Structures are given as structure tokens and as C-alpha cells.
């Protein structure tokens, strides 16, 4: 059991169960919900799920996880933010105050519009795999600008929808709402 990789999903609000389900498909992974400091300290990497970024940020403060989480990320713990998770990680948010502010990206919230404007498409992300994968966008943000150390992984309609900076991965879309585990496998590779 000691060589199992422990991947946490921040479970304060958002698409937690969907990420857990995807992680359980990958051999060698123990998926855990994280809502306490003790649980945070027991994971090798963490997914910040889609949901409502302002609510999640407030709950991080209430549960005493905000600063410890930020510190672990800055110390190199792999982290992946999907949709709201991407907003949480951004150093800048258009017209808003940043939350964790650890990744050198500028994000526009709800850039693709309202819930009614949600859509699905397919794209090949070479760093993740050779086959096209489904991209599900729900009230999705996009990245408007990146710092020099950020690697853009995917553009859609001339907007950045996936990027990586060292131990930090962000996607505007929700891989956990599909049956394709390619992005989850890529994140597990970052932890290994």
C-alpha cells in the first residue's frame, strides 16, 4: 500500500464525486476527499474542482485550509484546478481580487457566458495525448494572459483553456464530467 499515490480532491463544494470516480479508474491511486488540514497533509497531489470559486475560497478560510494549501502549493505539491479551481489558483482575475494567487495567469470568470451557454467540444492536447478528448465547458473561465514560465497546453477559439506552470495545472473545462481519464492520468504523471 505504501507505493500508492494519494490524490486528494478538495471537497468543500463542487464536482468532488466526479473527480473521485475518475481517479478510481487509475491503477496505483488512492483517491481521498480533503476537507481538513490532516487530510491535506496526507495527499501527494490535490485537485481543486469546479464549483463556485468565491464560495470555495470562503470555505478554505473557514476550514483553516487557505494558508496551509497555499504553502503546500508553493512548496511544490502538484495541484490541478478545473474551472473554479483555475480561478482559485490565478494570480490575477479580471475585475476581481485573486484568491490563492499562486499561478502566473490572468483569468476571466464566466468568460463563455451563463449556464445556458455551456457546451461540449473535442480537442487534441498534444502534451496530454495523441487522441482528441471531450472538453465540457460549464460557465467556464478562460486564461487571458500568462507569465513567461507558463506553458499553454490548449487554445480554443483563440482563448487559453489549459495551461501548466511547474507543479500547477489548470483547465477551463471539466474532464471529470466525461468518461475520458486522459487529463486525470496526466495529472497523476505530474505527481509521480
C-alpha positions as a LaTeX table, in Angstrom:
\begin{tabular}{lrrr}
\hline
Residue & $x$ (\AA) & $y$ (\AA) & $z$ (\AA) \\
\hline
Unk1 & 0.00 & 0.00 & 0.00 \\
Unk2 & 2.95 & 2.35 & 0.60 \\
Unk3 & 3.62 & 2.84 & $-3.13$ \\
Unk4 & 0.04 & 4.01 & $-3.73$ \\
Unk5 & $-0.16$ & 7.63 & $-4.86$ \\
Unk6 & $-2.61$ & 9.56 & $-2.68$ \\
Unk7 & $-4.55$ & 12.08 & $-4.75$ \\
Unk8 & $-6.89$ & 14.40 & $-2.90$ \\
Unk9 & $-9.94$ & 16.26 & $-4.15$ \\
Unk10 & $-10.80$ & 19.41 & $-2.21$ \\
Unk11 & $-14.29$ & 18.53 & $-1.01$ \\
Unk12 & $-15.76$ & 21.77 & 0.26 \\
Unk13 & $-18.04$ & 22.38 & $-2.74$ \\
Unk14 & $-18.20$ & 21.44 & $-6.41$ \\
Unk15 & $-17.67$ & 18.36 & $-8.60$ \\
Unk16 & $-15.93$ & 16.23 & $-5.96$ \\
Unk17 & $-17.57$ & 12.84 & $-6.56$ \\
Unk18 & $-16.95$ & 13.06 & $-10.30$ \\
Unk19 & $-13.20$ & 13.57 & $-9.77$ \\
Unk20 & $-13.07$ & 10.74 & $-7.21$ \\
Unk21 & $-14.82$ & 8.45 & $-9.72$ \\
Unk22 & $-12.26$ & 9.29 & $-12.43$ \\
Unk23 & $-9.29$ & 8.76 & $-10.09$ \\
Unk24 & $-10.62$ & 5.36 & $-9.03$ \\
Unk25 & $-10.21$ & 4.22 & $-12.66$ \\
Unk26 & $-6.42$ & 4.65 & $-12.43$ \\
Unk27 & $-4.29$ & 1.83 & $-11.02$ \\
Unk28 & $-1.97$ & 2.72 & $-8.16$ \\
Unk29 & $-4.09$ & 5.64 & $-6.97$ \\
Unk30 & $-5.85$ & 6.17 & $-3.67$ \\
Unk31 & $-8.44$ & 8.93 & $-4.10$ \\
Unk32 & $-9.33$ & 10.92 & $-0.96$ \\
Unk33 & $-11.67$ & 13.74 & $-0.12$ \\
Unk34 & $-9.85$ & 16.65 & 1.51 \\
Unk35 & $-11.68$ & 18.97 & 3.88 \\
Unk36 & $-9.35$ & 19.06 & 6.90 \\
Unk37 & $-5.74$ & 20.01 & 7.47 \\
Unk38 & $-4.96$ & 16.42 & 8.49 \\
Unk39 & $-6.36$ & 15.15 & 5.17 \\
Unk40 & $-4.46$ & 17.82 & 3.20 \\
Unk41 & $-1.21$ & 16.74 & 4.85 \\
Unk42 & $-1.78$ & 13.11 & 3.77 \\
Unk43 & $-2.06$ & 13.66 & $-0.01$ \\
Unk44 & 0.65 & 13.71 & $-2.67$ \\
Unk45 & $-1.34$ & 15.95 & $-5.02$ \\
Unk46 & $-4.66$ & 17.81 & $-4.95$ \\
Unk47 & $-7.47$ & 18.60 & $-7.39$ \\
Unk48 & $-9.38$ & 21.86 & $-6.88$ \\
Unk49 & $-12.74$ & 21.03 & $-8.51$ \\
Unk50 & $-15.19$ & 23.07 & $-10.47$ \\
Unk51 & $-17.90$ & 24.77 & $-8.44$ \\
Unk52 & $-18.15$ & 28.37 & $-7.24$ \\
Unk53 & $-14.71$ & 29.90 & $-6.74$ \\
Unk54 & $-15.79$ & 32.62 & $-4.27$ \\
Unk55 & $-17.66$ & 30.07 & $-2.13$ \\
Unk56 & $-14.71$ & 27.64 & $-2.18$ \\
Unk57 & $-12.29$ & 30.43 & $-1.21$ \\
Unk58 & $-14.51$ & 31.44 & 1.73 \\
Unk59 & $-14.79$ & 27.80 & 2.86 \\
Unk60 & $-10.98$ & 27.41 & 2.64 \\
Unk61 & $-10.72$ & 30.27 & 5.15 \\
Unk62 & $-13.48$ & 28.92 & 7.41 \\
Unk63 & $-11.92$ & 25.44 & 7.49 \\
Unk64 & $-8.42$ & 26.86 & 8.14 \\
Unk65 & $-7.07$ & 25.45 & 4.87 \\
Unk66 & $-6.34$ & 28.62 & 2.89 \\
Unk67 & $-2.78$ & 29.35 & 4.07 \\
Unk68 & $-1.71$ & 25.69 & 4.52 \\
Unk69 & $-2.92$ & 24.89 & 0.99 \\
Unk70 & $-1.16$ & 27.91 & $-0.49$ \\
Unk71 & 2.06 & 26.93 & 1.36 \\
Unk72 & 1.94 & 23.31 & 0.11 \\
Unk73 & 1.47 & 24.50 & $-3.48$ \\
Unk74 & 4.37 & 26.96 & $-3.17$ \\
Unk75 & 6.50 & 24.13 & $-1.74$ \\
Unk76 & 5.80 & 22.07 & $-4.89$ \\
Unk77 & 2.76 & 19.88 & $-4.20$ \\
Unk78 & 1.15 & 19.13 & $-7.59$ \\
Unk79 & $-2.24$ & 20.81 & $-7.89$ \\
Unk80 & $-4.81$ & 20.83 & $-10.68$ \\
Unk81 & $-7.59$ & 23.41 & $-10.83$ \\
Unk82 & $-10.62$ & 22.72 & $-13.03$ \\
Unk83 & $-12.85$ & 25.69 & $-13.86$ \\
Unk84 & $-13.40$ & 27.30 & $-10.40$ \\
Unk85 & $-10.14$ & 25.66 & $-9.30$ \\
Unk86 & $-8.37$ & 27.54 & $-12.10$ \\
Unk87 & $-9.83$ & 30.80 & $-10.80$ \\
Unk88 & $-8.63$ & 29.97 & $-7.26$ \\
Unk89 & $-5.03$ & 29.46 & $-8.46$ \\
Unk90 & $-4.77$ & 32.57 & $-10.69$ \\
Unk91 & $-2.53$ & 35.48 & $-9.68$ \\
Unk92 & $-4.97$ & 37.83 & $-11.39$ \\
Unk93 & $-8.72$ & 37.71 & $-12.04$ \\
Unk94 & $-10.21$ & 40.32 & $-14.37$ \\
Unk95 & $-12.15$ & 42.86 & $-12.25$ \\
Unk96 & $-11.75$ & 40.82 & $-9.03$ \\
Unk97 & $-9.33$ & 40.19 & $-6.19$ \\
Unk98 & $-7.34$ & 36.97 & $-6.60$ \\
Unk99 & $-7.77$ & 34.09 & $-4.15$ \\
Unk100 & $-4.72$ & 31.81 & $-3.66$ \\
Unk101 & $-2.81$ & 33.82 & $-6.28$ \\
Unk102 & $-0.07$ & 31.24 & $-6.92$ \\
Unk103 & $-0.10$ & 30.68 & $-10.71$ \\
Unk104 & 1.11 & 33.38 & $-13.09$ \\
Unk105 & $-2.10$ & 33.60 & $-15.14$ \\
Unk106 & $-4.86$ & 36.17 & $-15.59$ \\
Unk107 & $-8.34$ & 34.62 & $-15.71$ \\
Unk108 & $-11.72$ & 35.93 & $-16.81$ \\
Unk109 & $-14.59$ & 34.32 & $-14.86$ \\
Unk110 & $-17.68$ & 33.10 & $-16.74$ \\
Unk111 & $-15.93$ & 34.08 & $-19.97$ \\
Unk112 & $-18.03$ & 31.71 & $-22.07$ \\
Unk113 & $-21.28$ & 33.04 & $-20.62$ \\
Unk114 & $-24.01$ & 31.65 & $-18.40$ \\
Unk115 & $-25.11$ & 28.10 & $-17.63$ \\
Unk116 & $-27.23$ & 28.25 & $-20.81$ \\
Unk117 & $-24.06$ & 28.87 & $-22.84$ \\
Unk118 & $-22.44$ & 25.63 & $-21.63$ \\
Unk119 & $-21.11$ & 23.41 & $-24.43$ \\
Unk120 & $-19.01$ & 20.37 & $-25.27$ \\
Unk121 & $-16.38$ & 20.05 & $-27.99$ \\
Unk122 & $-13.34$ & 17.86 & $-28.72$ \\
Unk123 & $-9.68$ & 18.80 & $-28.99$ \\
Unk124 & $-6.28$ & 17.16 & $-29.11$ \\
Unk125 & $-3.92$ & 18.38 & $-26.39$ \\
Unk126 & $-0.50$ & 17.06 & $-27.54$ \\
Unk127 & 1.09 & 17.17 & $-24.07$ \\
Unk128 & $-1.76$ & 15.03 & $-22.71$ \\
Unk129 & $-2.23$ & 12.56 & $-25.58$ \\
Unk130 & $-2.50$ & 11.94 & $-29.33$ \\
Unk131 & $-6.26$ & 11.37 & $-29.39$ \\
Unk132 & $-8.91$ & 14.10 & $-29.21$ \\
Unk133 & $-10.61$ & 14.31 & $-25.82$ \\
Unk134 & $-14.02$ & 15.73 & $-24.92$ \\
Unk135 & $-13.96$ & 19.21 & $-23.37$ \\
Unk136 & $-17.01$ & 20.16 & $-21.31$ \\
Unk137 & $-17.44$ & 23.88 & $-20.56$ \\
Unk138 & $-19.91$ & 24.97 & $-17.86$ \\
Unk139 & $-19.96$ & 28.73 & $-17.07$ \\
Unk140 & $-16.29$ & 28.40 & $-17.90$ \\
Unk141 & $-13.48$ & 30.88 & $-17.41$ \\
Unk142 & $-10.58$ & 31.27 & $-19.81$ \\
Unk143 & $-7.00$ & 32.45 & $-19.38$ \\
Unk144 & $-6.44$ & 35.91 & $-20.83$ \\
Unk145 & $-2.70$ & 36.17 & $-20.19$ \\
Unk146 & 0.17 & 34.01 & $-18.96$ \\
Unk147 & 3.55 & 34.71 & $-17.42$ \\
Unk148 & 6.78 & 33.59 & $-19.09$ \\
Unk149 & 7.03 & 30.37 & $-17.03$ \\
Unk150 & 3.54 & 29.17 & $-18.00$ \\
Unk151 & 3.22 & 26.52 & $-20.71$ \\
Unk152 & $-0.02$ & 26.89 & $-22.70$ \\
Unk153 & $-1.42$ & 23.40 & $-23.37$ \\
Unk154 & $-4.61$ & 24.17 & $-25.29$ \\
Unk155 & $-6.31$ & 27.03 & $-27.13$ \\
Unk156 & $-9.97$ & 27.06 & $-28.10$ \\
Unk157 & $-11.47$ & 29.88 & $-30.20$ \\
Unk158 & $-8.23$ & 31.86 & $-29.64$ \\
Unk159 & $-8.51$ & 31.58 & $-25.85$ \\
Unk160 & $-6.30$ & 29.59 & $-23.49$ \\
Unk161 & $-8.27$ & 26.77 & $-21.84$ \\
Unk162 & $-5.44$ & 24.64 & $-20.39$ \\
Unk163 & $-2.02$ & 25.58 & $-19.03$ \\
Unk164 & 0.73 & 24.37 & $-16.74$ \\
Unk165 & 3.32 & 26.13 & $-14.60$ \\
Unk166 & 5.65 & 23.67 & $-12.87$ \\
Unk167 & 3.56 & 21.78 & $-10.31$ \\
Unk168 & 0.32 & 23.61 & $-11.23$ \\
Unk169 & $-2.14$ & 22.53 & $-13.93$ \\
Unk170 & $-5.34$ & 24.37 & $-14.89$ \\
Unk171 & $-8.22$ & 23.56 & $-17.23$ \\
Unk172 & $-11.24$ & 25.74 & $-18.05$ \\
Unk173 & $-13.12$ & 22.58 & $-18.91$ \\
Unk174 & $-14.34$ & 19.64 & $-16.80$ \\
Unk175 & $-12.66$ & 16.30 & $-17.67$ \\
Unk176 & $-14.45$ & 14.76 & $-14.69$ \\
Unk177 & $-17.79$ & 15.19 & $-16.49$ \\
Unk178 & $-16.70$ & 12.81 & $-19.27$ \\
Unk179 & $-15.66$ & 9.17 & $-19.31$ \\
Unk180 & $-12.19$ & 10.07 & $-20.63$ \\
Unk181 & $-9.47$ & 9.86 & $-17.96$ \\
Unk182 & $-6.59$ & 11.27 & $-20.06$ \\
Unk183 & $-6.24$ & 14.54 & $-18.11$ \\
Unk184 & $-6.51$ & 12.73 & $-14.77$ \\
Unk185 & $-3.74$ & 10.34 & $-15.92$ \\
Unk186 & $-1.63$ & 13.32 & $-16.99$ \\
Unk187 & $-2.06$ & 14.89 & $-13.54$ \\
Unk188 & $-1.11$ & 11.60 & $-11.84$ \\
Unk189 & 2.03 & 11.64 & $-14.01$ \\
Unk190 & 2.86 & 15.09 & $-12.61$ \\
Unk191 & 2.65 & 13.64 & $-9.09$ \\
Unk192 & 4.87 & 10.66 & $-9.95$ \\
\hline
\end{tabular}
